[in-house]
């Protein structure tokens, strides 16, 4: 834990005064008589001790557009099974409709060099196209509750297709086009979709990727499909038939946009788990729960409003795509980027942020670390004077990344690390404009999230490692898992360890000052001689060495009862895993973590495999090293470099497998 004087960012009095969370606190005092004295942690404590009052206040503060008001806020507090805002009728899209204006674009669509370039979509054009596509879907026979799915890159049309689907009460789901057709069918095929929205391809890394053949395979894998709408992203011809329409046709004309009022818990979208082991889980979220959670997160944590430009580098396959669309709920302009964040150079994302005068930029810890190792100097090389917040999520963030961002992105730019999940399509802990930022620590639990760290006996702990739990319901917790009729998969995923309490599967430390340190997944925890250790702590210590591109530590129980803890390292060009580098790796772990974390072996690996959302394959690799077959632990279609799996199998110890 770092002392106050080591904070890498502190809010100024002016920052605090102008923050939207301060405006909310003032409103609470005036309208609800809740006085927290401007202290964030007092506000958070009030928000979780008074769950119903807090979420009613969020509803009223943001003046949620509704066709029918709710009666009680919460009629059942049991988890799972909490029932929020019964009787309410609303639609996610109505909250966007109210922000239309003429002086700023709603969407900026940016392609890599060599692509279609940059397009701006005004609010009027956004709403016109949403209305037109909604009319097309209705003409195709789509009814509330039907599933419309996408196989699409991160482009403006993806946002429009989602909003059109939501506006008529149908259910949306999407996969990025980097997935093969079989992997997409394994997800979207579960939903029995009636309409597919897709593109001829996408541009990435300086190359056009023609996906027409994959689209045809996918269409043949979806027997319930009645219609397909094709976006000509690459300008490639696609054979049109009675069941295939062009985007130009689907989005043509002027139609009234009148979103259909739906119940608060009407399914809005289905997001899918990574699916590295077993069948991908379809996680169902509702209109109302997502709307309230994303209003709170966008405005009160990211501090977004109508004068902001918001860009999070993401893919439609990842929940951060959904979290970025939330910018429209508070009137922000959002940026859609179809491309590689390091093409044509390692500073590509920063150039894009400067060009579009982005105020809130999100990326991954891996991208920040790559820029750090490449010697990128964003603030010195680009005009980032509009940028006030840099977000990072997807994996844990080492202290060196915080310090690099402070020095190279801007000392006045808040670095907001966030932890959350697809499961709740939001963050459990993150930043706030009124709370300092300390290296390697997430600033605070998010409002309305009853976050705690529990030991194995279910006791709350501070300043020591515990399981991340949520002890009270959140509106954006899943309505269900798709196809899980009796709720057994849902219950087993979160509530088996601590009945009635959400166990997320992360090891965290909540410090005595209320910050959060994430140590990695608890299901991949290292446990040597009864001492539990987080893999992320070792990864961070090793990956700061310039010779190391990436590291992966595994703790694998062996058939003979021993415990094997190898560390795999991917080396930079020209580096060798000789005695000198091995000694420095061990010293980095010993000095920055502890001697107990030293691995049994350090092994040069050709690479570290990840899910397509960038998470290291810790559990599947552990199981492979213990003798499991590939098809029992991982679906190669969900992995960025599946060819590496055979290499790891070859590293098994004698007598395994």
N, C-alpha and C positions, 0 to 999 in steps of 0.2 A: 504494500500500500504506500502511496506517495504522499508526502506532506504538502500542505497548502501552497507553500512557496514554489513548488515544482509544477503547479498547474500550467498547462500549455495554453489555456484560454480562459479568460474570466470576463463575464459580462460587465460592460460599463454601465453607469447610471442611465445613460441615454438608451443603451440597448434594452435595459430592463423596462424603462418607461415606454418604449415603442413596441415592445413584444406583444403579440396577440394573447399570450397567456396572461399577461398583466391586465389587459383589457377584460379578459374573462374573469379574473380574480376580482377586479373592481365591480364588474356586473354582479358577481355572486354576493358581494358585500351589500350592494345597493338593493338588489332584487330578492335575495334570499336570506340576508342577514348573516351570511357566513363570513367570518373575518379570520383569515389565516395570516394576516400581517405581511403579505408579500413573500412568505417563505414557501418555497416549492415543496419541501418535504412535509410541511404541515398541510398543504393543499392535497398532496398525494394521500396522506393518511386519512384526511376527511373523505376523499373520493372513494376509498375502499371500505371505510367504516360505515359509510352511508351510500351503499351501492345504488339503491333506487333513486335517492334524492340527486345523486351526481348525474346519472344518466337522464333523468328528467330535466335537469339543468342544461345538459348538452342539447337535448331536443329543443328546449325553449330558446337557448342562446343562439343557436343556428337557425331558428325559425323553420324547422323542418317542414317542407311542403307536404301536405297530406290531404287526402280526400275524406278520411274519417279519423278522428282523434282517438288515441288509446284510452282505455279506462285505467286499470292499474298499470304500473311500470313492469312489475315482475310478480307473477302469480305462483311461481314454483322456483325455489332457489336451489333445488337439487342438481347435482352434476353427475352424469349427464341428465338432461331433461328440463333445464331451466326454460321457462316460458316468458319471453319478453314482449311487452307492449301488445297484449292481446286486444283484438278489435281494431287496431290501427290499419288503415289502408293508405298506401303510398306507392311511389315508384322512384327508384334510384335516379332515373333520368330527369325527373322534375327538378331536382336540386341543381342540375347543370343548366337546364333551360333558363333559369332565372338570371344567369350571369352574362347573357348575351350582350355584347357591346360592339361598337364600330371602330374603336381606336386601337385595338390590339388583336392579334390573331389568337385563335383558340389552339391551333396545332401548328407546329413547324415540323416538316418532314424532311429529313436530311439523309442523303445517300453518300456512300463513299465516292471519292474521285473516280470518274469514269461511269458512274451510275446516272440516275435521272436528275441528279442535282438537288437543289433545295426548293421546296414548295411551302408556301404559307397557306393555311386554311383559315379563313375568317370565321367568327362565331356564326354569322348568318349562313355561310356556306356549310359549316359543320352541321348546323341544325337542319338545313335544307336536305343534305344528303342522308342524315339519320332518318328524317321523315320519309324520304323517297325509298330507302332500303327497307324501312319498316313496312311501307305500303307493298313493296315487292314481296316481302316475306308473307304478309297476309294473303297476297294474291296467290302465293304458292301453297296456301292452306295451313300455314303455321299458326298454331293456337297457343294460348298460355299453357306453360308446362312442357311444350314440345322442346326438343333439343336442337339448337343450331350450333354447329361446330366450325372451328377454323383450323386450317393448316397454313400458317402465315408467318411472314417475317414481321419485325417491329416497324410497321408503317402506319400512316394515318388511316388507311382503310380498315385496318384491324380494329382500331378504336371505334370507328364509325359503325362497323358491323356489330360489335359488342353492344353499343348503345342502342342500335336499332332493335336488336334481339331483346334487350332488357325492356325497352319501351313498350313492347307488346306482351310482356309477361312470360316470354319464352326463356329457356335456360341456355346459357352460353358456356362453351368450353373450347380451349384452343391449345395447339401444340406448335412450336416453332418448326421451321422447315429444315433445320439441321437434323431433325429426327428422320429416320427411315420410315417408309410407309408401314412396315410391320409393327414398329414401336408405337406409331400413332394409332394404328388400329387396335392395339392392345389396350389403349386408353379410351379413345373416343368411341370405339366399337361397343364398349360397355353401355353406352348411353342410348343406343338405338336412335341415332340422329336422323332428322328428316331433311336437313339442308346442310351442305358443306360450302364454306366460303374459303377460297384458296387463291394462290398466286402462281404464275408461271415459273417463278423462281426468286432468288435473292442475290445480293452482291455482298461478298465477304472476302477480305484479304486481297483485293485487287482483281477478283475473278467473279464472273457471273456463274451462278449455279442453277442450271436448268432443272426444274423439279417436275416437269410435265409427266415424265414416265412414272415417277413416284405418286403423283396425283391420280393417275389412271389406276395404279395398283391399289391405292387407298380406296378409291371409289368402288372398286370391285370387292373390297373387304367389308363394306358397309351395306348390308342387304336392305336396311330400312331406308336408305337414302333415296329421296325423291327428286331433289334438285341440287345443282352445283352452280355457284357464282365464281367466276374467274377474274382475278385482277391482273392486268398485263404489266407487272412490275418491270420485267425485262424487255417488254415489247415483242414477245415471242408468240407466234400464231398457235392457237389451240382450237382443235376441232370442236365446233359448237353444235349441239344437237337440241332436241326438244327439252332435255333435262339439264342442259348447260347454258347459262346466261353470262354475258359479259358484265363486268362491273359498271361500265358506262351505261348499259341499259338498266341495270338494277338500281342505279343511283340517279336516274334522270327524272326530271319533272319537279313540279311544286305540289307538295301535299301538306296538309295540316299535321303538326306534330302534337299529338295528344296522348301522352303516355297512359297506359292502362293502369288504374289503381289496383294494387295487389295486396294481399295480407302481408304483415310485417315479416313473417317467416316464409314467404314465397321464395323458392330457390332462385337465386340470381345467377350463379355460375357453379361449375364443378371444377375444382383444381385437383391435379393428380400428384401423388407422392412420387419420389424419384424412381421407385420401382426397381431398385438394384437387387432386391431380394423379393421374390414372389410377385404376385399380381399387383400392379399399381393401384393404390387406394384412391377412389374418387371422393374427394372431400367437398361436401355440399354446404354452401353459405347462403344466407338469405338477404333479400333486399334491405330490410331495415337494420339488421345487425351490422352489415358492411357499411351502410350509409353512416350510421352513428359513429362507428369506430374510425372510419376514414376521415370524417369531418374533424373529429377530435385530434387524430394523429397529424393530419395535414396542417391544420391551423394552429393547434396548441403546442405541438412538438417540433414540426418542421417550420412553423411560423409563416406558412404560405398564405398569400392573399391575392387580390385581383391585379396587383402590379408586379407580380413575380413571373419569372420564367423558370420552369422546373424540368429538370432532365435527370433521369436515373438510367444509367447504362444497364440494359436488361434484355431479356428475351420474352416473347409471349408465353413460353413454357414455365416461366418463373413467377412467383407471386409478386415480385417487385414490379412486373408489368401492371398488374391490377392496382398496386399501390401508387404507381405513377399516374394512372388514369384518374385517381382520386384528386389530383391537382385541379381538374375541371370542376369538382364539387365546390371549391372555394374560389373559382374564377381565375385561376392561374393559367398561363399559357404552358403547354407541355410540348416537349421535343421528342419526336420519334426518330430513332437512328437505326438504319439498316446497314450494319457494317461492323468492322473490327476496330476495337478501341485503340489499337496501336498501328493502324495502317493509314497513310503511307509511312508514318514514323511513330516513335514511342510517345510523342506528345499530341497525337491526333485528337484525343478526347478533350484536352485542354484548349486546343485550337477551336474546336467546335463550341465549347463553353464560352470562349471569348467572342466568337463570331456572333452568337445569338444572345449575348449579354445575360447568360444564365445566372440566376441568383441563388438557386439551390441545386447542387449537383450531387448525384449519388453514383457510387461505383463499388467495386469489390476490394477487400483487403489485398487480394492477389495482384490486382491492377496497381494499387498504390505501391506495393512492394516492388513490382516490376519497374515502375517509373523511378523509384528510389535507386534501384540497382543500375538502371540505364543512365543515370545522371541527368534526368530531366529536371528543368528549373521552370515550372509553370508560370509563376508570377513574373519572373524576369523576362520570359520569352513571349508572354501573351498578356493582353489586357484583361485581367480578372477583377477589375475594380468593382464590378457589380456583384461578384460572388461573396456571399456572407456565410454560407453553410456548405460543408462538404460531408456527405454521408457515406458510410461504409457498412455493408452487411454481407452475410453469406458464409462467413467464417470468423474466427477470432482475430483480433487486430493486435499486433505486437506494439510495444512502447515505441520502438524506433519509427514506426509508421506515423504515430502521432507527432513525434518530434520533427520528422521530415515534412509533414503537412504544415506544421507551424512555421518552419523555416522557409519552405519553398513554395507553398501555396499562399500563405499570408498569415501574419500573426494575429490579424483581426478576423480571420475566417474560423468559425466554430467547426471543429472536427467531431461529428456526431456518429459514434459507433452505435449500432443497434443490434439487439438480438430478439428474434421472434420466430415466426414460422409460417409455412404454407397452411398449417393446421388452423390458425386463427387469422390468417392473411393480414397480419400486423405485427407490431413489436410488443414484447413484454417489457423491455427496458430500452432506453435510448437517451436522446438529448433533450434539453429544453433551453430556451434563450436566457433563462434566469439562473442557470446552474453552471458552475465551472466545469472544465474538462481536464482530467488527469490522465497521464499516459497509461495505456493498457487497461483503463477502467471505463465502463459505460456509466454515464453521469447519474442516472436515476431510474427507478422503476417508472413505467408510464402510468399516466392518470387512469384510474379505474381498473388497474391490474393489481390484484391482491397477491403480489409476488412474494415468495419467501424461499429460504433455503432450509431444507430439512435433512436431518441425519437418518440413518436406517431405522430408527425407532419412531420417526415422525415428530421429532423435536426440532423447533426452530433454532438455527445456529447463526452466529455472527462472527466474522473474521476467521472463519474456517470453511472448508469445502463441504457443500451439501447438494442435495438434489434440487433442481429448479422445480418449484411447485406453484400452482395458482389455487388459492383456497376459496375463492368466490367466483361465481360465473361472470363471463364477459359476453356481450351481445354478439360478438363475431365468432364465438366457438361454433364448431360445425353443427348444422342441423342434423346431419347424419353422414354416414359413408354410403355412397351409391351402391345399391344392391344388398345392403346389410340389413335385411328385413327385421331381424330380432335385436339389432344393435350390439351384437356380441363383438364384432370386430372393433367398433368404436370404443366400447367399454374396455376391451383388452388393450387398446393402444395407449390409453391415458390413465385409467382408473383402477387397474388391478393391484398396483403396489400400495397405494394409499386410498382406500375406498372413499368415494365422494370428493376426492381432491385430485386435480389435474397434475399429473407427473409428466413433465415434458421430455425428459431424457437427456438433460444437460447437467454437467457439474458446474456449479457457480459458487462464488464467495460473495456474500453481501457484507460490505465493510461497515464499520461502526459509524461512518459518516453517510452511509446510504448509497454508495456507488456499488457497481456490480462488476465482478471479474469472471469471465467465462473461461473454463478450463478444458472444454471439449465435451463430447458426447459421453454420458455416463455408461452407455452400453458398450463403449469401446475403452473404458477406463483401464488403466494399467494398475495392477494390484500385485506388487512385489512384497512378499513377506507380510502380507496384511496391511500394507501402506497403500492407500489409493492415490493415484497420480493422474493428472490430466495430460493427455497427449499434446494438446496445444501448447503447453508450457515448454515442452521439449522442442517442438517444431519452431517456435519463435526464437529460442536460443540459438538453434543451429542455422536457421535460414538468414540470420543477420551476417553470417560469414560470406564474403564475396564469392568464394568458390562454390557455394551451395545454391543451386537453383530452387530445390524443394526437398523437403524431408518427410519421411513417414515412419513413425515408430509403432510397433505392434507388440502387444503382450499376449502370447499364445500358450495356453495350458497344453502340455504334451501328454501322450498316452502313458508314459512312465511316471507321471505325477510331477514332473519338473515344470518349471515356468521359463519360457524362452522369450526374451525381449530384444529383438533385433531392431536396429535403426537403418533404414534404407535412405540413401542420399543420391539425388540426381545432381551431377556436377556441371559447372559451367565449362564452356569450350576451353580446352588447354589445361584444365585442372586435373590433378591426379590424387587419388586417395592413398597417399603415401603415409609414412609414419608421422611426418610433421603435421599434415592436415588432420589425421586421425587424432593426434594429441590436442590440436586446437579445438576440434569438435567436442572432445571430452571435457576440455577446460571450459568451453562455453556453457555446457550443460551444468557442470559442477559449480561454476561461479554464478550463473544466472538463474539456476533452478535449485538443484541440490545434488549431493553425491548419490543420494538414493535413486535419482533418475538416470544414472549412467546405464547405457544399454549393454547387453551381453556381447553384441557384435555390431560393427558398423560395416554396411555392405553397399558397394557402388551399384546403383540401379539405373536402368536406361530411362526411367521416368516414373512418375506417380500417377496412377489412374484416378479419375474423378467422375462424379455424376455430371450430367450436362448442365447442372446449375453450379458446378465448381467445388463440390464438397469431396474431400478425399475419401477413398473407398476403404476406410479402416476396418469395418466389420467384415465385408466380403474377403478382403485380403487375409485377415486373421483366420477366417474359416478355411480359406484355401490352404494356408500354411498348416492347418490342423488336419488336412486330408480330404476336405469336401471337394466334390466335383464342381466344375464351373457352372453347369446349368442348375445346380442346387443353390448357388449363392448369388448369382449375378446374371442379369440379362444384358448381353453385350451391346444391345441397341441403346441402352441407357447410359453407356460409358463413353467418355471422350476418346480413350485410347484402349479399346478392348484387347488389342494384340499384346498388351503388357501382361495380361492375366497368366498366360502360359509361362512367361518368364518367372513370375512369382511362384507358380507351382514348382518350378525347377529349383527353388530355394528351400523346399521342405527339408527338414532334418531327417536323417536316416531312420527308417522304421515307421515313417508317417506316410499314409496314402497307399 
